[in-house]
Amino acid sequence: MSNEAHDLMDDLDDLLETERAALLSGDLQKLTGLAKRKEALFDALNAIEHVQGDALSLLDVKIKRNQDLLNSALEGIRRVAKRMAAFRRVRASLETYDATGAKKVIDIDPSTSLEKRA
């Protein structure tokens, strides 16, 4: 393996560790800059003809690990967005059921208040 390939793989390994730290800390803005740099490193590695598979297998494990973390972060963001949408619906309407069990939606004027009694 050439020195150039070794240096690129070391740089990619460092970047993957930085990306992991950003994902674990929730620093999602940092990922934007890392993605461009990671893509450049991938392109540079792809341009090199002879890169050992053993060396790439460790990087592959780290890439898959980070992808799992990224997928989890995205799922968390989706859940938060869904929950926020539910809160907005609660503020704008009241869902209840009538005597027959049919769901009824009562729109609420945001300027009025609703008092709940036990």
Secondary structure, 3 states (H helix, E strand, C coil): CCHHHHHHHHHHHHHHHHHHHHHHHCCHHHHHHHHHHHHHHHHHHHHCCCCCHHHHHHHHHHHHHHHHHHHHHHHHHHHHHHHHHHHHHHHHEEEEECCCCCEEEEECCCCCCCCCCC
